[in-house]
Amino acid sequence: MGCNNLEFACQKFGQRITRITRMNGTPFVSFRVFRGHPLLRLFLAAFVVCHIARAGSIETFNGDIFTGKAELDYGGVTFRPEKGPVVKMDLGNVYRVRFDDPAAPEQYTPGVVLRNGVRLAAPWGPFNDPVIKFPKRNLSLPADEIAWIVYTPFPAELAANVPGGQTGVLLPKGDFFAGTIKGADAAAAKVFNPIFGPRTFAAEDIHALVLRDTHVPQAQYEVRTSDGSLFAADYLLPERSGATIKHTLYDNLVLGAAEIVEIRAGPSRCRPVATLAVMHAEPADALHVLPDRGFTLAAKSVANCVVPAGFTEFFAKVAADDSTPSGQRMVFSITADGKLIARSTALAAGDPAQNLRVTLTGTRNLLLRVDATADAPPDTRGHWIQAFFLRR
C-alpha cells in the first residue's frame, strides 16, 4: 500500500493521524484514537516505514541533491532513491551523505571543541587534570588539546564571531568578551578583562569559553553524529552496523549506524569557498555567506579568494535569485590570476542553475564576479551554490 493511501486507511479503521514529528531524530506519529481495529498496527508500521524510507539524501560534487533512503553498507553506502534503481556508492565519490532529512541546522552542543576542530558532545572529567577523559567515547585526551568549552547550544555560524588569537567567552547573540581565563568548571567561567575587570559568567549565560584557537579539521572525511559531535577521519570503514574511524587523536573509534547523521568530504579534499577566511568582496557588504550553502553576491560586485595549496579544481553551481526583476539577467564569471576562464550564460529568475567547473594549474587567486545585463536594483543578488575547491 502506498504512503498516500495510509492516512485514508487509518481513518477508515477509526484512527486519525494528528501530526508527524521527530523525537531524538526518530519519526514519531501521533494518533487520535476513536476505536481499535486489529489491522491498525499493520497500517501504522507501514506508514512509519514509508516515512523512514524517504529520509536521507546524497549530494554530489556537482551540487546535485538526490533524496531517498541512505544506509551504511560494507565499504560504502546503499542508496534507495525515491525514483530509480538502488545503487551502492563509494563515500569517496560524493560530497555528502545525510542519513536523516530534513537535517536540523548544524549546532555546537555542550561539550568541547578540540584544537584540530573536532567537536565532542560528551561529559568530561576535571579540567585541572593533565589528561581529560570522555567516558562516553572511551577517549582520554591531553588537556592542552581542548580549545573551547561549550556550555549552551548555538548555531554553527556564530563560531565565526570568535576572533583568532584571543581568549574569552562567546556570549548569546554572538558577542565576544575578551580576557584572560582565570578559572572554569561545569557551573561557571571566570574571565579578567583589562578594561572591565574580573567577570564571572554562569554556565547558562555563555555559549563557549575560548581557551585557545581552533582550526578546521584536516581530514579526508567528517562525520556528524546525533548528539552534535563532529569527528574528523583520515580513514573510514563503513559497515551495516556503523563505521570505524581513525585520526591522530583516536584509533579505531566505532560509531553506531543509528547515531551517524551525516558523512561529508573533509577539508583535505574538499574546501567550500564560504568557509575560507581569506575571502573578501568589493564592496564589502556585497557578500552574504549562507550556512553550508555557498554564498550570494550582489550584482556588479566581485569576491576575491586565495586558492588553497594543493587544490586542483573549482566548481560552483550558479543561479539568479528568485527575486531578480523581470527582464533582468545575471552573468557569473571566474577569473584566474587576471585571466577570464569561465562565464555563465545570462540567467533570469527561475532559470535552471548552471554548472561552472574549472581546472586550477598553478592558480593562486580567483575572482568570482556577478554582472547584470541591465541596471539592477542594489538588492539584486546572484547565488553561488555550494561553491568549492577540490583536490583530485
Secondary structure, 3 states (H helix, E strand, C coil): CCHHHHHHHHHHCCEEEEEEEEECCEEEEEEEECCCCCCHHHHHHHHHHHHHHCCCEEECCCCCEEEEEEEEECCEEEEEECCCCCEEECHHHCCEEECCCCCCCCEECCEEEECCCCEECCCCCCCCCCEEEECCCCEEEEHHHEEEEECCCEEHHHHHHCCCCCCEEECHHHCEEECEEEEECCCEEEEEECCCEEEEEEHHHCCEEECCCCCCCCCCEEEEECCCCEEEECEEEEECCEEEEEECCEEEEEEEHHHEEEEEECCCCEEEHHHCCCEEEECHHHEEECCCCCEEEECCEEEEEECCCCCCEEEEEEEECCCCCCCCCEEEEEEECCEEEEECCCECCCCCCEEEEEECCCCCEEEEEEEECCCCCCCCEEEEEEEEEECC
